[in-house]
Amino acid sequence: MSNKNLTIDLHPRLDDQGRTFYVGKLEFPGNINTTDGVTFLVFTAESGAEQLQICKLDDKKGKK
């Protein structure tokens, strides 16, 4: 996916009961500023292309 979001690839795993969960890791020498809020987008519909995307909160107050 092409965008300005921070993208983390996710890898499927199975728990003890056979249910799928996803693991993703990110390491970088910095901080994520969440002062104005953040949005977490999780994409799991396409097998092999699972992603977590982190972006700033889209402030739609007053917009319709």
C-alpha positions as CSV (number, residue, x, y, z in Angstrom):
1,M,0.0,0.0,0.0
2,S,1.4,3.4,-1.0
3,N,0.8,6.1,1.6
4,K,2.4,8.3,4.2
5,N,1.4,6.0,7.1
6,L,3.9,4.2,9.2
7,T,3.6,0.6,8.0
8,I,4.4,-2.6,9.9
9,D,4.2,-6.0,8.2
10,L,2.3,-8.5,10.3
11,H,2.9,-12.2,10.4
12,P,0.2,-14.7,11.3
13,R,0.6,-17.1,14.2
14,L,-1.7,-19.7,15.8
15,D,-2.5,-19.7,19.5
16,D,-3.0,-22.8,21.6
17,Q,-6.6,-23.1,20.5
18,G,-5.8,-22.8,16.8
19,R,-7.0,-19.2,16.5
20,T,-4.9,-16.8,14.3
21,F,-3.3,-13.7,15.7
22,Y,-0.7,-11.4,14.1
23,V,2.7,-10.2,15.2
24,G,4.6,-7.2,13.9
25,K,7.7,-5.5,15.1
26,L,9.1,-2.1,14.8
27,E,12.4,-0.7,16.0
28,F,13.7,2.8,15.3
29,P,15.6,5.5,17.3
30,G,12.6,7.8,17.7
31,N,9.2,8.6,19.2
32,I,5.7,8.6,17.9
33,N,3.9,11.8,18.9
34,T,0.4,10.9,20.0
35,T,-0.5,14.3,21.4
36,D,-3.2,14.9,18.9
37,G,-4.2,11.2,18.7
38,V,-3.4,8.4,16.4
39,T,-5.3,5.9,14.2
40,F,-4.4,2.2,13.9
41,L,-5.4,0.6,10.6
42,V,-5.2,-3.2,10.5
43,F,-5.4,-5.0,7.2
44,T,-5.8,-8.8,7.3
45,A,-8.1,-9.7,4.4
46,E,-5.4,-10.5,1.9
47,S,-3.3,-13.5,3.0
48,G,0.4,-12.7,2.9
49,A,-0.2,-8.9,2.8
50,E,-1.2,-8.3,6.4
51,Q,-0.3,-4.9,7.7
52,L,-0.7,-2.5,10.6
53,Q,-0.6,1.1,9.7
54,I,-0.2,4.0,12.1
55,C,-1.2,7.5,11.2
56,K,-2.2,10.8,12.9
57,L,-5.8,11.1,13.9
58,D,-7.9,12.5,11.1
59,D,-9.8,15.3,12.9
60,K,-13.2,15.4,11.2
61,K,-15.0,17.5,13.9
62,G,-17.5,19.8,12.2
63,K,-17.1,18.0,8.8
64,K,-19.7,15.8,7.3
